[in-house]
């Protein structure tokens, strides 16, 4: 029995009871895959032992694999599989934060909420946190290349990883950092597995240099595929950029070195209320010169959801329901002026070190918005501004919890197109959903053109489930037509891996397969993600409830 064998080779816990396997068969996606065993590695030696065990037993156990998991909030099926799941949240929780040096060293099981307890009092942060920051862990954030409400100014997680330790398929741990030409030459000379990996990756990237650089997505956010275009620019070799966003398909992360940024002490939120989506690209272009920290948007369906579940949102905002409701009185007046609820709400948060500079920027934003058909309200109080952030972050969680008879179905949940194409793209995307009778909520990062469409569907109905990949194919064809990314920050997983060729083409996807072969020739690291998944396989893993 596999669980008994693993107990002999690692110090950490090994579980195969029904309750544990059921829990780890799900993440936040629409898939369900029951693992054979769940392990809680105690240290790096345990991880090495697990990799060596899987490698040495692949011949007699062809399906054996290792899938790393931290917070379990993945929306793509990225942290579930049918063999061995490694949960890092029990023992890999070390964090060393150097607030003065704006750096940190973390293990993959550190929850962001705990990390934030160390950084916020010192007015520094890792600003690439996702909306699920209260339940997400850093291993998943790094392996998915997460982004969120502050990505517009600071970029995605890959911008903050300066070093990463990985256990590779030979069962050894290696530290990967950015290398100049001299450092790269030294690695290429090594007569070991690490040197072999560097030689093969360098040869692949150098011989396909123009193809790789041309494949770089033409949008400001992307987590699709392997970021080959960011690894080698003929001056620096940055293997960290390959591992960030790789979903644990090339090795097992054991530690990461992070760069932090100072948190601006002064901030204000400008809220815009639109009657339609038409003016959005012009407004975004007008506001970008003011360097907002965030430029977020959500539709009227999301607003209605927030109003419907206001008591729960008030609790999340650490406020009484009455006090929280009173804060919305000004919005009631705006609604009366507009003749009803706005179709779209956009949040522009500005943050600066100098309060005078902030006030000047806010005034500039207000002036820049005067020509547009939008109602504007500037919030000077942080507690009042928080009501919008809680509503924005909690909306999809509320959907998952409260809509009876249907469940959230994240399968076209993370596209990114140029912001000025959104008014053209969205109606066509929503028309496809309507054609198949699918109702959805929309929210996202307007400044990047990254929006999340979360349909509500009845998964007990086989006809409903059958729509998923038909609609996904049509939506991703549309994304490719607009030159966008099929996933800006949620990554590929089971749901989008079959569509990577739609976005990148056969030749580039062939390079992705070569990369997988270089690092994981036996396919033991999180199989069926990034490469090697068909629509048929993914469909067979969909939950039926």
C-alpha positions in Angstrom: 0.0 0.0 0.0 1.4 3.4 -1.1 0.7 5.1 2.3 2.6 2.5 4.2 5.5 2.7 1.9 5.7 6.5 2.2 5.7 6.2 6.0 9.0 4.4 5.8 10.7 7.1 3.8 9.5 10.4 5.4 9.2 11.9 8.9 6.1 13.9 8.2 2.5 12.7 8.4 1.0 10.4 5.8 -2.8 10.2 5.5 -5.1 8.1 3.3 -8.4 8.2 5.3 -11.6 9.0 3.5 -12.1 12.4 5.1 -8.6 13.6 4.1 -8.8 12.3 0.6 -12.2 13.9 0.1 -10.9 17.2 1.4 -7.9 17.2 -0.9 -9.9 16.1 -4.0 -11.1 19.7 -4.4 -9.7 23.2 -4.7 -11.7 26.3 -5.8 -12.1 25.0 -9.3 -14.8 23.0 -11.0 -12.8 19.8 -10.8 -12.7 16.9 -8.4 -9.9 14.3 -8.4 -9.4 11.9 -5.5 -5.7 11.5 -4.6 -4.3 8.2 -3.4 -2.5 9.7 -0.4 -1.8 13.1 1.2 1.6 13.8 2.9 2.8 16.7 5.1 6.5 16.8 4.5 8.4 17.9 7.6 11.5 19.3 6.0 13.5 19.5 2.8 14.9 16.0 3.3 11.3 14.7 3.2 10.7 16.5 -0.1 13.9 15.0 -1.5 12.9 11.5 -0.3 9.5 11.8 -1.9 11.0 12.9 -5.3 13.5 10.0 -5.2 10.8 7.6 -4.2 8.5 8.7 -7.1 11.4 8.6 -9.5 12.6 5.1 -8.5 9.0 3.6 -8.5 7.8 5.2 -11.8 8.4 1.9 -13.6 6.2 -0.2 -11.4 3.8 2.6 -10.6 3.3 4.5 -13.9 0.7 6.9 -12.4 2.7 8.0 -9.4 3.2 11.7 -9.2 3.7 14.6 -6.8 1.5 17.6 -6.6 2.3 20.4 -4.3 -0.4 22.3 -2.5 -0.5 25.2 0.0 -3.7 27.3 0.5 -5.8 25.2 -1.9 -7.5 28.3 -3.4 -6.5 27.5 -7.0 -9.4 28.1 -9.4 -7.9 25.9 -12.2 -7.6 22.5 -10.7 -3.9 23.2 -10.4 -3.3 21.6 -6.9 -5.3 18.4 -7.3 -4.3 15.1 -8.8 -4.8 11.4 -8.5 -1.5 10.3 -6.8 0.5 12.0 -4.0 -0.5 15.5 -2.7 2.1 17.4 -0.7 0.5 19.9 1.8 3.1 22.5 2.9 0.9 24.5 5.3 1.7 22.4 8.3 5.5 22.4 8.5 6.8 24.7 5.8 5.8 27.9 7.5 9.1 29.7 8.2 9.2 33.4 7.3 12.1 35.8 7.9 11.1 39.4 7.1 13.8 42.1 6.9 11.7 45.2 6.8 14.7 47.5 6.8 16.2 45.7 3.9 12.9 45.3 2.1 13.3 41.6 1.7 12.0 38.3 3.0 12.6 34.6 2.9 9.5 32.4 3.0 8.6 28.8 2.8 5.6 27.7 0.6 3.2 27.0 3.4 3.2 30.6 4.8 -0.3 32.1 4.6 -0.3 35.6 3.3 -2.5 36.8 6.2 0.3 35.8 8.6 3.0 37.3 6.4 1.0 40.5 6.3 1.0 40.6 10.1 4.8 41.0 9.9 4.9 43.5 7.0 2.0 45.9 7.6 3.2 47.3 11.0 6.5 48.1 9.3 4.7 49.8 6.4 6.1 47.4 3.8 4.4 44.8 1.7 4.4 42.2 -1.0 1.9 44.1 -3.2 1.0 41.3 -5.6 -1.5 39.7 -3.3 -4.8 38.2 -4.8 -8.3 39.0 -3.8 -8.2 35.7 -1.8 -5.3 37.1 0.3 -7.1 36.1 3.6 -6.9 32.4 2.7 -4.1 32.2 0.1 -0.5 31.0 0.8 2.7 32.2 -0.7 3.6 28.9 -2.4 0.5 29.2 -4.5 1.0 32.9 -5.1 4.5 32.2 -6.5 3.7 29.1 -8.5 0.6 30.8 -10.1 2.3 34.2 -10.6 -0.6 35.9 -8.8 -1.7 39.4 -9.1 -4.4 41.6 -7.7 -5.7 45.0 -7.1 -2.2 46.6 -6.8 -0.7 44.9 -9.9 -1.3 48.0 -12.0 1.5 49.9 -10.3 3.7 47.1 -9.0 3.3 44.2 -11.4 2.7 40.5 -10.7 4.5 38.2 -8.2 7.3 37.4 -10.7 8.5 40.9 -10.2 9.3 40.2 -6.5 10.9 36.8 -6.5 14.7 37.3 -6.4 15.6 33.7 -5.7 13.9 30.3 -5.4 14.9 26.9 -4.0 13.6 23.9 -5.9 13.9 20.2 -5.5 14.4 18.9 -9.0 13.8 15.5 -10.5 17.2 14.1 -9.4 16.0 14.6 -5.8 18.4 17.4 -4.9 17.6 21.0 -3.9 19.1 23.9 -5.9 19.0 27.7 -5.4 18.2 29.6 -8.6 19.0 33.3 -8.8 19.5 35.8 -11.6 22.9 35.3 -13.4 25.1 37.6 -15.4 27.1 36.1 -18.3 30.0 35.1 -16.0 27.6 33.3 -13.6 25.8 31.6 -16.5 29.1 30.4 -18.0 30.0 28.9 -14.6 26.7 27.0 -14.5 27.1 25.8 -18.1 30.5 24.2 -17.1 29.1 22.2 -14.2 29.2 18.4 -14.8 26.0 17.7 -12.8 22.3 17.7 -13.2 22.0 21.4 -12.5 24.6 22.1 -15.2 22.7 19.9 -17.6 19.5 21.8 -17.0 21.2 25.1 -17.6 22.9 23.9 -20.8 19.6 22.5 -22.2 17.6 25.6 -21.3 20.3 27.9 -22.7 20.4 25.9 -26.0 16.7 25.9 -26.3 16.3 29.6 -25.7 19.2 30.7 -27.8 18.3 28.5 -30.8 14.7 29.7 -30.6 15.4 33.3 -29.5 13.3 35.2 -32.0 10.4 32.8 -31.7 10.4 33.0 -27.9 10.5 36.8 -27.9 7.8 37.1 -30.4 5.6 34.8 -28.3 5.6 37.3 -25.4 2.0 38.2 -24.7 1.1 41.7 -25.8 -0.8 42.5 -22.6 0.4 43.8 -19.2 -0.5 40.6 -17.3 0.0 37.0 -18.1 0.3 33.6 -16.4 -0.3 31.3 -19.4 2.4 28.9 -20.4 6.0 29.0 -19.3 7.5 32.6 -19.3 10.4 31.7 -21.6 10.6 35.2 -22.9 11.6 36.4 -19.4 14.4 33.9 -18.8 17.2 34.9 -21.3 17.7 38.4 -22.8 21.3 37.7 -23.9 22.6 39.6 -20.9 21.0 38.0 -17.9 19.7 34.4 -17.3 16.8 34.4 -14.9 15.7 30.9 -14.2 13.5 32.2 -11.4 11.2 33.6 -14.1 10.7 30.1 -15.4 9.6 28.6 -12.1 7.3 31.5 -11.1 4.0 30.6 -12.6 5.0 27.0 -13.5 2.3 25.5 -11.1 4.8 23.0 -9.6 5.3 21.2 -12.9 9.1 21.5 -13.1 10.0 20.7 -9.5 9.0 21.3 -5.9 9.5 24.8 -4.4 10.9 24.7 -0.8 11.8 28.4 -0.3 11.7 31.8 -2.0 13.6 35.1 -1.6 11.3 38.1 -2.0 11.7 41.8 -2.6 9.3 44.0 -0.7 8.2 47.6 -1.3 7.4 50.4 1.1 3.6 51.0 1.6 2.6 54.6 0.9 1.2 56.1 4.1 -1.3 58.4 2.4 -4.1 57.1 0.2 -7.5 58.1 -1.2 -10.1 56.3 -3.2 -11.9 57.9 -6.2 -15.1 56.0 -7.0 -16.7 56.3 -10.5 -20.3 55.3 -11.4 -21.0 54.5 -15.0 -24.3 54.1 -16.9 -22.6 51.8 -19.4 -19.2 50.3 -20.2 -18.7 52.5 -23.3 -16.5 55.2 -21.7 -14.3 52.8 -19.7 -11.2 52.7 -22.0 -11.2 56.5 -22.4 -11.4 56.9 -18.6 -8.7 54.3 -18.0 -6.4 56.1 -20.5 -7.2 59.5 -18.8 -6.3 58.1 -15.3 -3.2 56.1 -16.1 -0.9 59.2 -16.2 -1.7 59.7 -12.5 -0.1 56.3 -11.7 -3.0 54.9 -9.6 -2.0 52.0 -7.3 -5.3 50.3 -8.3 -7.9 50.7 -11.0 -10.6 48.1 -10.3 -14.0 47.5 -11.7 -17.2 45.5 -11.0 -20.6 45.3 -12.6 -24.1 46.0 -11.4 -24.6 42.2 -10.7 -21.7 42.2 -8.3 -23.0 45.4 -6.7 -26.4 43.8 -6.2 -24.8 40.8 -4.7 -22.9 43.0 -2.2 -26.1 44.8 -1.3 -28.0 41.6 -0.9 -25.4 40.2 1.5 -24.4 43.4 3.2 -24.6 42.0 6.8 -21.9 39.4 5.9 -19.8 42.0 4.1 -20.1 44.3 7.1 -18.8 41.6 9.3 -15.8 41.1 7.0 -15.2 44.8 7.2 -15.2 44.5 11.0 -18.2 46.8 11.2 -21.8 46.7 12.6 -24.4 46.3 9.9 -26.1 49.6 10.8 -22.8 51.6 10.7 -21.8 49.9 7.4 -25.2 50.6 5.8 -25.1 54.2 6.8 -21.8 54.6 4.8 -23.8 53.9 1.6 -26.2 56.8 2.0 -24.2 59.0 -0.4 -24.3 56.2 -3.0 -28.1 56.2 -2.6 -28.2 59.8 -3.6 -26.0 59.1 -6.6 -28.3 56.3 -7.6 -31.3 58.7 -7.5 -29.4 61.1 -9.7 -28.5 58.4 -12.2 -32.1 57.0 -12.2 -31.0 53.6 -10.8 -28.0 51.4 -10.1 -24.9 52.1 -12.1 -24.0 49.5 -14.7 -20.3 49.7 -13.7 -18.3 50.9 -10.7 -14.6 51.7 -11.1 -12.3 52.2 -8.1 -9.1 54.3 -8.5 -6.9 54.2 -5.5 -4.0 56.7 -5.3 -1.3 56.3 -2.8 1.8 58.5 -2.1 4.5 59.2 0.4 3.7 62.9 0.5 0.2 63.9 1.3 0.5 67.1 -0.7 1.4 65.2 -3.8 -1.5 62.9 -3.2 -4.0 65.8 -2.9 -2.6 67.2 -6.2 -3.1 63.9 -7.9 -6.6 63.4 -6.6 -7.5 66.9 -7.8 -6.0 66.1 -11.2 -8.0 62.9 -11.4 -11.2 64.8 -10.6 -10.5 67.3 -13.3 -9.6 64.6 -15.8 -13.0 62.9 -15.2 -15.0 66.1 -15.9 -15.5 65.5 -19.6 -16.9 61.9 -19.1 -20.5 60.8 -18.4 -19.7 59.4 -14.9 -20.6 60.3 -11.4 -17.6 60.7 -9.2 -17.1 60.5 -5.4 -13.8 60.9 -3.6 -13.5 59.0 -0.3 -11.0 60.5 2.2 -11.7 58.1 5.0 -10.0 54.7 4.9 -12.9 52.9 6.7 -15.4 54.2 4.1 -13.1 53.2 1.3 -12.8 49.7 2.7 -16.5 48.9 2.1 -15.7 48.8 -1.6 -12.6 46.7 -1.3 -14.4 44.2 0.9 -17.3 44.0 -1.6 -14.9 43.6 -4.5 -12.8 40.9 -2.8 -15.7 38.9 -1.3 -18.1 38.9 -4.2 -17.2 35.5 -5.7 -16.9 34.0 -2.3 -20.5 35.1 -1.5 -21.6 33.5 -4.8 -20.0 30.2 -3.9 -21.7 30.2 -0.5 -25.2 31.5 -1.1 -26.6 30.8 -4.6 -28.9 27.8 -4.2 -29.1 25.2 -6.9 -26.1 26.6 -8.8 -22.4 27.0 -8.2 -19.7 29.2 -9.5 -17.9 27.8 -12.5 -14.5 29.5 -13.1 -13.7 28.5 -16.7 -13.5 31.9 -18.5 -12.5 33.7 -15.3 -9.3 35.5 -16.1 -8.9 36.8 -19.6 -6.7 39.9 -20.3 -7.0 42.1 -23.4 -5.9 45.6 -24.1 -8.1 48.0 -22.0 -9.1 50.0 -25.1 -10.6 46.8 -26.6 -12.8 45.9 -23.6 -16.0 47.6 -24.9 -15.7 45.6 -28.1 -14.6 42.4 -26.5 -17.0 42.1 -23.6 -20.3 42.3 -25.5 -19.1 39.5 -27.8 -18.0 37.4 -24.9 -21.3 37.9 -23.0 -23.2 37.2 -26.2 -21.5 33.7 -26.3 -22.5 33.1 -22.7 -26.1 34.3 -23.3 -26.3 32.0 -26.4 -25.8 29.1 -24.1 -28.0 30.3 -21.3 -25.2 31.1 -18.8 -25.6 34.0 -16.3 -22.4 35.6 -15.0 -21.0 38.3 -12.8 -18.1 40.5 -13.9 -15.3 42.2 -11.9 -11.7 42.8 -12.6 -8.6 45.0 -13.0 -9.7 47.7 -15.4 -6.3 49.3 -15.7 -4.8 46.1 -17.1 -7.8 45.0 -19.1 -8.0 41.9 -16.9 -11.6 40.8 -16.1 -13.1 37.9 -14.3 -16.3 36.4 -15.6 -17.7 33.9 -13.1 -20.8 32.1 -14.5 -23.4 30.4 -12.2 -24.3 26.8 -13.3 -26.1 23.7 -12.1 -23.5 21.0 -12.0 -26.0 18.3 -11.3 -27.3 18.8 -14.8 -25.1 16.9 -17.4 -26.3 19.3 -20.1 -24.9 22.2 -18.1 -21.6 20.6 -17.6 -21.4 19.8 -21.3 -21.5 23.5 -22.1 -18.2 24.3 -20.3 -15.6 23.4 -22.8 -17.7 24.3 -25.8 -18.1 27.9 -24.4 -14.5 28.0 -23.2 -13.3 27.2 -26.7 -15.3 30.0 -28.2 -14.3 32.5 -25.6 -10.6 31.6 -26.0 -10.8 31.9 -29.7 -12.1 35.4 -29.1 -9.3 36.2 -26.7 -6.8 35.0 -29.4 -8.5 37.2 -32.0 -8.0 40.2 -29.7 -4.3 39.4 -29.1 -4.9 38.8 -25.4 -4.0 36.2 -22.7 -6.4 33.4 -21.7 -5.2 33.8 -18.1 -3.7 36.9 -16.6 -3.2 35.7 -13.0 -5.1 32.5 -12.2 -2.9 30.3 -14.4 -3.6 27.3 -16.7 -4.3 24.2 -14.6 -6.7 21.6 -16.0 -9.1 24.2 -17.4 -6.9 26.2 -19.7 -4.0 23.9 -20.6 -5.9 22.4 -23.5 -6.2 26.0 -25.0 -2.6 27.1 -24.8 -2.1 26.2 -28.4 -5.0 28.6 -29.3 -3.1 31.4 -27.7 0.6 30.5 -28.5 0.4 28.3 -31.5 1.8 24.7 -32.0 5.5 25.7 -32.3 5.7 27.6 -29.0 3.7 24.9 -27.2 6.2 22.4 -28.6 8.9 24.4 -26.7 6.8 24.2 -23.5 6.8 20.4 -23.9 10.6 20.4 -24.3 11.0 22.5 -21.1 8.9 19.9 -19.3 11.0 17.1 -20.6 14.2 18.9 -19.6 13.1 19.3 -15.9 10.8 16.3 -15.5 11.5 13.5 -18.0 9.4 11.0 -16.0 6.4 13.4 -15.7 6.2 13.1 -11.9 5.6 16.8 -11.1 1.9 17.8 -11.2 1.0 16.1 -14.5 -1.7 17.3 -16.8 -0.9 21.0 -16.1 0.8 23.3 -18.7 1.4 20.4 -21.1 -0.2 17.0 -21.9 -3.9 17.6 -21.3 -6.8 17.3 -23.7 -10.3 18.7 -23.4 -11.5 15.1 -23.0 -9.3 14.4 -20.0 -10.2 17.7 -18.3 -14.0 17.1 -18.9 -13.7 13.7 -17.3 -12.4 15.3 -14.1 -15.2 17.8 -13.7 -17.2 17.6 -10.4 -20.8 16.5 -10.7 -22.1 18.6 -7.8 
